[in-house]
């Protein structure tokens, strides 16, 4: 990550590499059911999303795509981890592949130093979107070896439809 540039956006930092284009500024929401902050970002593909850092805070990363094939490589997944993603929930038909990319990113030595905590990953291939969001907001908690709270959820989507569905759910869910 030493070659990456930092982009400040309010209280969040977007980490941009050489091949990625800046995405729109994430929409900041508060989930009324848990009080967790949410940052919702949409791009035309998951590869266009810049890793988001929340001033050193660890967070839950929720990735949603309806595409049958999503390309997310372990190198980009590791950039997200280094930016603060500490619990990753993937939703959609290719959620298993997304989860696997993060799993590899957490231990491959060529991608960086050993993580000082256990990266938690889940895939929600057959669940409804609202069930997977519920899991991310209500059940995703830090592993025992992570000395941090996961007060925020960063939500990445790759379509306007998913963006609207996630925004609506986050704004209205109370349990």
MDTraj code that builds the backbone (N, CA, C; nanometers):
import mdtraj as md
import numpy as np

residues = "UNK UNK UNK UNK UNK UNK UNK UNK UNK UNK UNK UNK UNK UNK UNK UNK UNK UNK UNK UNK UNK UNK UNK UNK UNK UNK UNK UNK UNK UNK UNK UNK UNK UNK UNK UNK UNK UNK UNK UNK UNK UNK UNK UNK UNK UNK UNK UNK UNK UNK UNK UNK UNK UNK UNK UNK UNK UNK UNK UNK UNK UNK UNK UNK UNK UNK UNK UNK UNK UNK UNK UNK UNK UNK UNK UNK UNK UNK UNK UNK UNK UNK UNK UNK UNK UNK UNK UNK UNK UNK UNK UNK UNK UNK UNK UNK UNK UNK UNK UNK UNK UNK UNK UNK UNK UNK UNK UNK UNK UNK UNK UNK UNK UNK UNK UNK UNK UNK UNK UNK UNK UNK UNK UNK UNK UNK UNK UNK UNK UNK UNK UNK UNK UNK UNK UNK UNK UNK UNK UNK UNK UNK UNK UNK UNK UNK UNK UNK UNK UNK UNK UNK UNK UNK UNK UNK UNK UNK UNK UNK UNK UNK UNK UNK UNK UNK UNK UNK UNK UNK UNK UNK UNK UNK UNK".split()
xyz = np.array([
    [0.0805, -0.1201, 0.0000],
    [0.0000, 0.0000, 0.0000],
    [0.0842, 0.1257, 0.0000],
    [0.2143, 0.1144, 0.0085],
    [0.2988, 0.2317, 0.0151],
    [0.2924, 0.3151, -0.1119],
    [0.2535, 0.2567, -0.2274],
    [0.2451, 0.3304, -0.3522],
    [0.1080, 0.3948, -0.3713],
    [0.0165, 0.3730, -0.2819],
    [-0.1192, 0.4236, -0.2975],
    [-0.1298, 0.5685, -0.2530],
    [-0.2228, 0.6394, -0.3127],
    [-0.2515, 0.7764, -0.2733],
    [-0.3730, 0.7756, -0.1823],
    [-0.3783, 0.8701, -0.0916],
    [-0.4915, 0.8815, -0.0003],
    [-0.5827, 0.9942, -0.0466],
    [-0.7120, 0.9695, -0.0421],
    [-0.8108, 1.0720, -0.0744],
    [-0.8979, 1.0937, 0.0482],
    [-0.8946, 1.2149, 0.1037],
    [-0.9767, 1.2464, 0.2192],
    [-1.1168, 1.2855, 0.1724],
    [-1.2164, 1.2276, 0.2354],
    [-1.3556, 1.2594, 0.2065],
    [-1.4263, 1.2700, 0.3400],
    [-1.4458, 1.3903, 0.3889],
    [-1.5069, 1.4066, 0.5203],
    [-1.4229, 1.3374, 0.6253],
    [-1.4850, 1.2467, 0.7005],
    [-1.4114, 1.1742, 0.8032],
    [-1.3654, 1.0374, 0.7548],
    [-1.3721, 1.0129, 0.6238],
    [-1.3261, 0.8851, 0.5708],
    [-1.2125, 0.9097, 0.4733],
    [-1.1359, 0.8087, 0.4494],
    [-1.0247, 0.8167, 0.3563],
    [-1.0446, 0.7136, 0.2481],
    [-1.0342, 0.7554, 0.1236],
    [-1.0390, 0.6630, 0.0116],
    [-0.8958, 0.6345, -0.0292],
    [-0.8597, 0.5068, -0.0368],
    [-0.7255, 0.4679, -0.0768],
    [-0.7292, 0.4303, -0.2239],
    [-0.6566, 0.5029, -0.3071],
    [-0.6624, 0.4725, -0.4502],
    [-0.5302, 0.4173, -0.4999],
    [-0.5395, 0.3103, -0.5739],
    [-0.4230, 0.2522, -0.6383],
    [-0.4103, 0.3059, -0.7792],
    [-0.3160, 0.2565, -0.8512],
    [-0.2888, 0.3067, -0.9853],
    [-0.4000, 0.2767, -1.0836],
    [-0.4674, 0.1627, -1.0744],
    [-0.5634, 0.1202, -1.1757],
    [-0.7077, 0.1589, -1.1432],
    [-0.7352, 0.2043, -1.0234],
    [-0.8732, 0.2305, -0.9831],
    [-0.9082, 0.3781, -0.9990],
    [-1.0315, 0.4028, -1.0357],
    [-1.0815, 0.5378, -1.0478],
    [-1.1624, 0.5727, -0.9230],
    [-1.1583, 0.6984, -0.8797],
    [-1.2371, 0.7353, -0.7626],
    [-1.3854, 0.7109, -0.7849],
    [-1.4507, 0.6557, -0.6854],
    [-1.5951, 0.6389, -0.6912],
    [-1.6585, 0.7611, -0.6252],
    [-1.7880, 0.7689, -0.6301],
    [-1.8552, 0.8820, -0.5672],
    [-1.8330, 0.8786, -0.4162],
    [-1.8477, 0.9913, -0.3546],
    [-1.8345, 0.9983, -0.2092],
    [-1.9409, 0.9105, -0.1459],
    [-1.9019, 0.8214, -0.0558],
    [-2.0010, 0.7339, 0.0073],
    [-2.1085, 0.8132, 0.0826],
    [-2.2295, 0.7637, 0.0743],
    [-2.3414, 0.8221, 0.1473],
    [-2.3342, 0.7742, 0.2910],
    [-2.3372, 0.8668, 0.3861],
    [-2.3314, 0.8320, 0.5275],
    [-2.4737, 0.8213, 0.5826],
    [-2.5016, 0.7082, 0.6484],
    [-2.6325, 0.6819, 0.7082],
    [-2.6113, 0.6338, 0.8518],
    [-2.7173, 0.6359, 0.9296],
    [-2.7155, 0.5741, 1.0620],
    [-2.8267, 0.4711, 1.0652],
    [-2.7913, 0.3491, 1.1029],
    [-2.8894, 0.2409, 1.1119],
    [-2.9655, 0.2568, 1.2431],
    [-3.0979, 0.2830, 1.2387],
    [-3.1727, 0.3082, 1.3621],
    [-3.1809, 0.1880, 1.4558],
    [-3.1728, 0.0666, 1.4030],
    [-3.1843, -0.0521, 1.4877],
    [-3.0636, -0.0779, 1.5749],
    [-2.9445, -0.0421, 1.5262],
    [-2.8209, -0.0703, 1.6015],
    [-2.7432, 0.0554, 1.6376],
    [-2.7719, 0.1655, 1.5711],
    [-2.6949, 0.2872, 1.5918],
    [-2.5622, 0.2869, 1.5160],
    [-2.5339, 0.1790, 1.4435],
    [-2.4099, 0.1732, 1.3657],
    [-2.4158, 0.2725, 1.2496],
    [-2.3016, 0.3350, 1.2216],
    [-2.2898, 0.4174, 1.1026],
    [-2.2765, 0.3267, 0.9821],
    [-2.3307, 0.3712, 0.8699],
    [-2.3161, 0.2985, 0.7448],
    [-2.2639, 0.3957, 0.6403],
    [-2.1778, 0.3460, 0.5544],
    [-2.1258, 0.4232, 0.4423],
    [-2.1578, 0.3431, 0.3172],
    [-2.2448, 0.3971, 0.2326],
    [-2.2943, 0.3277, 0.1146],
    [-2.2259, 0.3842, -0.0099],
    [-2.1645, 0.2959, -0.0887],
    [-2.0922, 0.3377, -0.2082],
    [-2.1296, 0.2476, -0.3249],
    [-2.1495, 0.3101, -0.4432],
    [-2.1841, 0.2344, -0.5635],
    [-2.0849, 0.2645, -0.6747],
    [-2.0486, 0.1595, -0.7465],
    [-1.9661, 0.1716, -0.8659],
    [-2.0160, 0.0727, -0.9685],
    [-1.9716, 0.0867, -1.0926],
    [-2.0212, -0.0032, -1.1970],
    [-1.9651, -0.1448, -1.1827],
    [-1.8561, -0.1592, -1.1070],
    [-1.8035, -0.2920, -1.0758],
    [-1.7310, -0.2844, -0.9419],
    [-1.7137, -0.3994, -0.8800],
    [-1.6457, -0.4000, -0.7504],
    [-1.5005, -0.3572, -0.7632],
    [-1.4409, -0.3786, -0.8792],
    [-1.3026, -0.3361, -0.8994],
    [-1.2882, -0.1841, -0.9025],
    [-1.3964, -0.1123, -0.9280],
    [-1.3886, 0.0337, -0.9311],
    [-1.4021, 0.0970, -0.7938],
    [-1.4373, 0.0194, -0.6953],
    [-1.4503, 0.0744, -0.5607],
    [-1.3128, 0.0954, -0.5000],
    [-1.2900, 0.2133, -0.4518],
    [-1.1657, 0.2409, -0.3807],
    [-1.1781, 0.1914, -0.2382],
    [-1.0761, 0.1272, -0.1846],
    [-1.0820, 0.0890, -0.0428],
    [-1.1051, 0.2118, 0.0445],
    [-1.1926, 0.1972, 0.1413],
    [-1.2310, 0.3074, 0.2290],
    [-1.1720, 0.2851, 0.3668],
    [-1.1033, 0.3864, 0.4177],
    [-1.0520, 0.3842, 0.5538],
    [-1.1314, 0.4818, 0.6390],
    [-1.1647, 0.4413, 0.7578],
    [-1.2427, 0.5264, 0.8494],
    [-1.1527, 0.5756, 0.9625],
    [-1.0535, 0.6536, 0.9272],
    [-0.9595, 0.7101, 1.0254],
    [-0.9007, 0.6048, 1.1175],
    [-0.8612, 0.4920, 1.0604],
    [-0.7989, 0.3855, 1.1377],
    [-0.8968, 0.2911, 1.2059],
    [-1.0260, 0.3194, 1.1966],
    [-1.1282, 0.2354, 1.2596],
    [-1.1459, 0.1056, 1.1819],
    [-1.1652, -0.0033, 1.2523],
    [-1.1999, -0.1319, 1.1914],
    [-1.3503, -0.1329, 1.1661],
    [-1.3927, -0.2021, 1.0601],
    [-1.5345, -0.1999, 1.0254],
    [-1.5784, -0.3292, 0.9581],
    [-1.7099, -0.3427, 0.9459],
    [-1.7723, -0.4515, 0.8711],
    [-1.7826, -0.4048, 0.7263],
    [-1.7426, -0.4901, 0.6336],
    [-1.7562, -0.4608, 0.4918],
    [-1.8650, -0.5520, 0.4350],
    [-1.9678, -0.4919, 0.3760],
    [-2.0782, -0.5660, 0.3152],
    [-2.0726, -0.5411, 0.1650],
    [-2.0570, -0.6478, 0.0862],
    [-2.0460, -0.6373, -0.0584],
    [-2.1666, -0.7061, -0.1216],
    [-2.2399, -0.6328, -0.2064],
    [-2.3588, -0.6891, -0.2703],
    [-2.3517, -0.6719, -0.4212],
    [-2.3750, -0.7822, -0.4930],
    [-2.3787, -0.7793, -0.6390],
    [-2.4727, -0.8880, -0.6874],
    [-2.5550, -0.8543, -0.7865],
    [-2.6440, -0.9535, -0.8472],
    [-2.5792, -1.0216, -0.9661],
    [-2.4578, -0.9858, -0.9970],
    [-2.3891, -1.0442, -1.1123],
    [-2.3490, -1.1886, -1.0848],
    [-2.3574, -1.2698, -1.1900],
    [-2.3214, -1.4114, -1.1770],
    [-2.1715, -1.4291, -1.1611],
    [-2.0948, -1.3340, -1.2121],
    [-1.9496, -1.3423, -1.2009],
    [-1.8963, -1.2064, -1.1573],
    [-1.8276, -1.2046, -1.0469],
    [-1.7682, -1.0816, -0.9947],
    [-1.6190, -1.1049, -0.9826],
    [-1.5416, -1.0174, -1.0454],
    [-1.3966, -1.0317, -1.0360],
    [-1.3460, -0.9437, -0.9228],
    [-1.2961, -1.0063, -0.8207],
    [-1.2331, -0.9359, -0.7088],
    [-1.1116, -1.0180, -0.6716],
    [-0.9939, -0.9647, -0.6943],
    [-0.8731, -1.0421, -0.6696],
    [-0.8247, -1.0260, -0.5258],
    [-0.7439, -1.1201, -0.4789],
    [-0.6930, -1.1125, -0.3410],
    [-0.6110, -0.9857, -0.3131],
    [-0.5437, -0.9317, -0.4153],
    [-0.4655, -0.8091, -0.3945],
    [-0.5559, -0.6924, -0.3563],
    [-0.6669, -0.6768, -0.4291],
    [-0.7611, -0.5700, -0.3959],
    [-0.8287, -0.5983, -0.2624],
    [-0.8624, -0.7233, -0.2376],
    [-0.9219, -0.7594, -0.1079],
    [-0.8270, -0.7214, 0.0052],
    [-0.6970, -0.7452, -0.0124],
    [-0.6002, -0.7114, 0.0931],
    [-0.5946, -0.5603, 0.1160],
    [-0.6104, -0.4812, 0.0093],
    [-0.6138, -0.3358, 0.0275],
    [-0.7322, -0.2952, 0.1153],
    [-0.8471, -0.3610, 0.0963],
    [-0.9633, -0.3334, 0.1804],
    [-0.9349, -0.3716, 0.3261],
    [-0.8709, -0.4861, 0.3460],
    [-0.8364, -0.5295, 0.4822],
    [-0.7419, -0.4283, 0.5462],
    [-0.6402, -0.3890, 0.4727],
    [-0.5440, -0.2919, 0.5254],
    [-0.6091, -0.1573, 0.5552],
    [-0.7173, -0.1248, 0.4838],
    [-0.7890, 0.0002, 0.5070],
    [-0.8816, -0.0078, 0.6288],
    [-0.9103, -0.1300, 0.6794],
    [-0.9937, -0.1422, 0.7987],
    [-1.0996, -0.2499, 0.7960],
    [-1.1263, -0.3099, 0.6796],
    [-1.2268, -0.4161, 0.6728],
    [-1.1809, -0.5340, 0.7590],
    [-1.2599, -0.5663, 0.8602],
    [-1.2211, -0.6710, 0.9555],
    [-1.3235, -0.7826, 0.9657],
    [-1.4386, -0.7624, 0.9072],
    [-1.5429, -0.8632, 0.8984],
    [-1.6080, -0.8403, 0.7627],
    [-1.6083, -0.9398, 0.6771],
    [-1.6569, -0.9221, 0.5409],
    [-1.7778, -1.0119, 0.5175],
    [-1.8883, -0.9500, 0.4747],
    [-2.0100, -1.0215, 0.4388],
    [-2.0333, -0.9981, 0.2898],
    [-2.0476, -1.1052, 0.2137],
    [-2.0721, -1.0944, 0.0705],
    [-2.2098, -1.1503, 0.0392],
    [-2.2840, -1.0808, -0.0484],
    [-2.4178, -1.1238, -0.0868],
    [-2.4280, -1.1296, -0.2390],
    [-2.4990, -1.2307, -0.2891],
    [-2.5270, -1.2425, -0.4312],
    [-2.4758, -1.3731, -0.4876],
    [-2.5010, -1.3984, -0.6167],
    [-2.4665, -1.5254, -0.6769],
    [-2.3176, -1.5586, -0.6747],
    [-2.2318, -1.4597, -0.6734],
    [-2.0874, -1.4863, -0.6709],
    [-2.0257, -1.4551, -0.5349],
    [-2.1074, -1.4553, -0.4317],
    [-2.0572, -1.4212, -0.2979],
    [-1.9521, -1.5201, -0.2476],
    [-1.9611, -1.6455, -0.2886],
    [-1.8584, -1.7427, -0.2479],
    [-1.7210, -1.7024, -0.3014],
    [-1.7156, -1.6536, -0.4263],
    [-1.5889, -1.6107, -0.4851],
    [-1.5339, -1.4868, -0.4140],
    [-1.6216, -1.3944, -0.3797],
    [-1.5792, -1.2744, -0.3075],
    [-1.5224, -1.3145, -0.1715],
    [-1.5937, -1.4012, -0.1007],
    [-1.5462, -1.4474, 0.0299],
    [-1.4101, -1.5150, 0.0164],
    [-1.3943, -1.5986, -0.0850],
    [-1.2677, -1.6686, -0.1057],
    [-1.1517, -1.5716, -0.1323],
    [-1.1778, -1.4649, -0.2078],
    [-1.0730, -1.3651, -0.2329],
    [-1.0255, -1.3025, -0.1030],
    [-1.1176, -1.2721, -0.0135],
    [-1.0788, -1.2146, 0.1161],
    [-1.0085, -1.3176, 0.2036],
    [-1.0539, -1.4417, 0.1983],
    [-0.9857, -1.5463, 0.2744],
    [-0.8402, -1.5582, 0.2305],
    [-0.8157, -1.5648, 0.0995],
    [-0.6779, -1.5726, 0.0497],
    [-0.5987, -1.4475, 0.0885],
    [-0.6616, -1.3330, 0.0779],
    [-0.5931, -1.2071, 0.1097],
    [-0.5477, -1.2016, 0.2555],
    [-0.6145, -1.2765, 0.3410],
    [-0.5814, -1.2697, 0.4837],
    [-0.4569, -1.3487, 0.5211],
    [-0.4124, -1.4413, 0.4330],
    [-0.2977, -1.5227, 0.4744],
    [-0.1858, -1.5378, 0.3710],
    [-0.2066, -1.4981, 0.2464],
    [-0.1009, -1.5142, 0.1465],
    [0.0167, -1.4213, 0.1800],
    [0.1355, -1.4761, 0.2025],
    [0.2489, -1.3938, 0.2458],
    [0.2906, -1.2893, 0.1431],
    [0.2687, -1.3155, 0.0143],
    [0.3088, -1.2179, -0.0862],
    [0.2211, -1.0929, -0.0875],
    [0.1112, -1.0961, -0.0138],
    [0.0210, -0.9809, -0.0094],
    [0.0449, -0.8896, 0.1106],
    [0.1302, -0.9298, 0.2010],
    [0.1583, -0.8446, 0.3159],
    [0.1878, -0.9258, 0.4395],
    [0.2135, -0.8539, 0.5459],
    [0.2446, -0.9183, 0.6725],
    [0.1242, -0.9951, 0.7261],
    [0.1532, -1.0898, 0.8128],
    [0.0492, -1.1696, 0.8774],
    [-0.0466, -1.0773, 0.9529],
    [-0.1765, -1.1016, 0.9382],
    [-0.2748, -1.0195, 1.0101],
    [-0.2687, -1.0494, 1.1593],
    [-0.2791, -0.9470, 1.2425],
    [-0.2751, -0.9683, 1.3870],
    [-0.4107, -1.0121, 1.4446],
    [-0.5069, -1.0404, 1.3579],
    [-0.6401, -1.0834, 1.4018],
    [-0.6946, -1.1814, 1.2988],
    [-0.7996, -1.2513, 1.3358],
    [-0.8667, -1.3438, 1.2456],
    [-0.9695, -1.2667, 1.1637],
    [-0.9492, -1.2630, 1.0326],
    [-1.0466, -1.1983, 0.9460],
    [-1.1696, -1.2874, 0.9367],
    [-1.2835, -1.2327, 0.9683],
    [-1.4093, -1.3068, 0.9599],
    [-1.4719, -1.2801, 0.8233],
    [-1.5160, -1.3867, 0.7542],
    [-1.5822, -1.3719, 0.6254],
    [-1.7058, -1.4612, 0.6207],
    [-1.8097, -1.4117, 0.5553],
    [-1.9307, -1.4905, 0.5351],
    [-1.9835, -1.4636, 0.3945],
    [-2.0507, -1.5629, 0.3371],
    [-2.1184, -1.5418, 0.2092],
    [-2.2657, -1.5760, 0.2286],
    [-2.3483, -1.5023, 0.1578],
    [-2.4938, -1.5149, 0.1723],
    [-2.5547, -1.5296, 0.0324],
    [-2.5225, -1.6399, -0.0309],
    [-2.5600, -1.6652, -0.1701],
    [-2.7090, -1.6899, -0.1882],
    [-2.7707, -1.7586, -0.0946],
    [-2.9105, -1.7981, -0.1112],
    [-3.0074, -1.7166, -0.0259],
    [-2.9561, -1.6260, 0.0524],
    [-3.0428, -1.5449, 0.1385],
    [-3.0949, -1.4234, 0.0627],
    [-3.2027, -1.3695, 0.1123],
    [-3.2532, -1.2429, 0.0595],
    [-3.1577, -1.1311, 0.1035],
    [-3.1553, -1.0224, 0.0286],
    [-3.0670, -0.9104, 0.0603],
    [-3.0916, -0.8582, 0.2014],
    [-3.2168, -0.8432, 0.2401],
    [-3.2450, -0.7897, 0.3734],
    [-3.1974, -0.8834, 0.4838],
    [-3.2000, -1.0141, 0.4610],
    [-3.1482, -1.1083, 0.5614],
    [-2.9973, -1.0949, 0.5770],
    [-2.9273, -1.0779, 0.4650],
    [-2.7819, -1.0616, 0.4704],
    [-2.7442, -0.9287, 0.5358],
    [-2.8171, -0.8221, 0.5046],
    [-2.7926, -0.6935, 0.5710],
    [-2.8181, -0.7051, 0.7207],
    [-2.9263, -0.7726, 0.7584],
    [-2.9562, -0.7924, 0.8996],
    [-2.8379, -0.8613, 0.9687],
    [-2.7835, -0.9648, 0.9052],
    [-2.6690, -1.0350, 0.9625],
    [-2.5512, -0.9390, 0.9820],
    [-2.5213, -0.8593, 0.8813],
    [-2.4068, -0.7673, 0.8895],
    [-2.4243, -0.6657, 1.0022],
    [-2.5444, -0.6156, 1.0205],
    [-2.5661, -0.5116, 1.1222],
    [-2.5873, -0.5679, 1.2623],
    [-2.6515, -0.6829, 1.2738],
    [-2.6849, -0.7352, 1.4060],
    [-2.5913, -0.8450, 1.4562],
    [-2.5313, -0.9213, 1.3661],
    [-2.4502, -1.0363, 1.4099],
    [-2.3004, -1.0196, 1.3916],
    [-2.2574, -0.9397, 1.2968],
    [-2.1138, -0.9248, 1.2720],
    [-2.0492, -0.8543, 1.3908],
    [-1.9653, -0.9276, 1.4594],
    [-1.8955, -0.8725, 1.5756],
    [-1.7480, -0.9092, 1.5651],
    [-1.6618, -0.8339, 1.6308],
    [-1.5183, -0.8612, 1.6162],
    [-1.4803, -0.9967, 1.6738],
    [-1.3829, -1.0616, 1.6102],
    [-1.3331, -1.1873, 1.6672],
    [-1.2608, -1.1594, 1.7985],
    [-1.2410, -1.2624, 1.8776],
    [-1.1780, -1.2452, 2.0088],
    [-1.0399, -1.1838, 2.0016],
    [-0.9672, -1.2065, 1.8924],
    [-0.8302, -1.1559, 1.8837],
    [-0.8205, -1.0173, 1.8187],
    [-0.9335, -0.9505, 1.7993],
    [-0.9332, -0.8142, 1.7456],
    [-0.9750, -0.7185, 1.8563],
    [-0.8834, -0.6344, 1.8980],
    [-0.9106, -0.5396, 2.0051],
    [-0.9678, -0.4108, 1.9457],
    [-1.0873, -0.4217, 1.8929],
    [-1.1540, -0.3072, 1.8316],
    [-1.3032, -0.3354, 1.8251],
    [-1.3797, -0.2286, 1.8227],
    [-1.5232, -0.2415, 1.8018],
    [-1.5516, -0.2210, 1.6534],
    [-1.6533, -0.2844, 1.6056],
    [-1.6934, -0.2670, 1.4662],
    [-1.8205, -0.1823, 1.4648],
    [-1.8023, -0.0511, 1.4790],
    [-1.9154, 0.0415, 1.4917],
    [-1.9742, 0.0837, 1.3581],
    [-1.9005, 0.0581, 1.2497],
    [-1.9448, 0.1035, 1.1180],
    [-1.9544, -0.0137, 1.0210],
    [-2.0436, 0.0040, 0.9227],
    [-2.0594, -0.0929, 0.8144],
    [-2.0423, -0.0172, 0.6835],
    [-1.9460, -0.0591, 0.6029],
    [-1.9269, -0.0037, 0.4699],
    [-1.9981, -0.0971, 0.3731],
    [-2.0884, -0.0409, 0.2933],
    [-2.1695, -0.1199, 0.1999],
    [-2.1276, -0.0841, 0.0580],
    [-2.0849, -0.1855, -0.0172],
    [-2.0476, -0.1673, -0.1573],
    [-2.1489, -0.2366, -0.2452],
    [-2.1992, -0.1650, -0.3446],
    [-2.2940, -0.2216, -0.4401],
    [-2.2494, -0.1843, -0.5806],
    [-2.3005, -0.2577, -0.6805],
    [-2.2607, -0.2293, -0.8178],
    [-2.3793, -0.2001, -0.9096],
    [-2.4911, -0.1579, -0.8504],
    [-2.6052, -0.1187, -0.9334],
    [-2.6909, -0.0173, -0.8579],
    [-2.7588, 0.0694, -0.9323],
    [-2.8488, 0.1658, -0.8675],
    [-2.9606, 0.0958, -0.7889],
    [-3.0095, -0.0171, -0.8408],
    [-3.1166, -0.0909, -0.7725],
    [-3.0715, -0.1382, -0.6346],
    [-2.9521, -0.1980, -0.6282],
    [-2.9001, -0.2439, -0.4985],
    [-2.8710, -0.1261, -0.4069],
    [-2.8232, -0.0182, -0.4639],
    [-2.7966, 0.1009, -0.3834],
    [-2.9248, 0.1491, -0.3149],
    [-3.0326, 0.1562, -0.3901],
    [-3.1601, 0.2020, -0.3348],
    [-3.2146, 0.1030, -0.2318],
    [-3.2053, -0.0272, -0.2597],
    [-3.2537, -0.1281, -0.1647],
    [-3.1760, -0.1209, -0.0333],
    [-3.0450, -0.1092, -0.0410],
    [-2.9627, -0.1029, 0.0812],
    [-2.9905, 0.0259, 0.1575],
    [-3.0002, 0.1366, 0.0865],
    [-3.0288, 0.2653, 0.1504],
    [-3.1620, 0.2600, 0.2236],
    [-3.2635, 0.2049, 0.1594],
    [-3.3953, 0.1937, 0.2208],
    [-3.3919, 0.1041, 0.3447],
    [-3.3249, -0.0112, 0.3340],
    [-3.3188, -0.1033, 0.4475],
    [-3.2449, -0.0407, 0.5656],
    [-3.1287, 0.0181, 0.5381],
    [-3.0497, 0.0785, 0.6470],
    [-3.1277, 0.1886, 0.7151],
    [-3.1978, 0.2697, 0.6391],
    [-3.2719, 0.3816, 0.6963],
    [-3.3964, 0.3443, 0.7728],
    [-3.4526, 0.2278, 0.7450],
    [-3.5817, 0.1944, 0.8074],
    [-3.5796, 0.0744, 0.9011],
    [-3.4781, -0.0104, 0.8951],
    [-3.4782, -0.1324, 0.9782],
    [-3.4597, -0.0998, 1.1250],
    [-3.5463, -0.1579, 1.2062],
    [-3.5361, -0.1395, 1.3516],
    [-3.5293, -0.2753, 1.4216],
    [-3.5275, -0.3847, 1.3482],
    [-3.5094, -0.5224, 1.3960],
    [-3.5823, -0.6224, 1.3156],
])
top = md.Topology()
chain = top.add_chain()
for i, resn in enumerate(residues, 1):
    res = top.add_residue(resn, chain, resSeq=i)
    for name in ("N", "CA", "C"):
        top.add_atom(name, md.element.get_by_symbol(name[0]), res)
traj = md.Trajectory(xyz[None], top)
